[in-house]
Amino acid sequence: YGLIFSLLLIALFSFIVIRGLYRAMKLSDPFEQVAAAGLFVLVGQQAFINVAVNLNMIPTKGMTLPFISYGGSSMLAICLTLGMALALTRRRPGAYSQGEGLAKAGAFA
């Protein structure tokens, strides 16, 4: 069962990262694209490094596995990271483009 659980966990992290990068590609603002992609890559990189250390492919780094290994500050940091990434990639149906929002708000009246 250990091998199946490990492969399932790697597949779950891969799904989160690939889905996040896909959603980041669809954003219209270049800053939001880069920020969201960077945050999802950060989570994927941390998971990859942890898996590589546990397979003795690279030396020990002391990184935790996101959402699995318990460390108070690590858990808080990864929750904040994915929270910001989700906030950047969420759909905002009522959002205006840059010019429309300021004009409708009366900024240029």
Residue pairs with C-beta under 8 A, 6 or more apart in sequence:
9 68
10 47
10 51
13 43
13 44
13 47
13 66
14 44
16 40
16 43
16 44
17 40
17 41
17 43
17 44
17 47
20 36
20 37
20 39
20 40
20 43
20 85
20 89
21 37
21 40
21 41
23 36
23 89
24 32
24 33
24 36
24 37
24 40
24 88
24 89
25 33
25 37
27 33
27 36
27 88
27 89
32 88
32 89
35 84
35 88
36 85
36 88
36 89
39 81
39 82
39 84
39 85
39 88
40 85
42 81
43 66
43 78
43 81
43 82
43 85
46 63
46 64
46 65
46 66
46 78
47 65
47 66
49 58
49 61
49 63
50 63
50 64
50 65
50 69
51 65
52 58
53 59
53 60
53 61
53 63
64 70
64 71
64 74
64 75
66 78
67 75
67 78
95 101
96 104
102 108
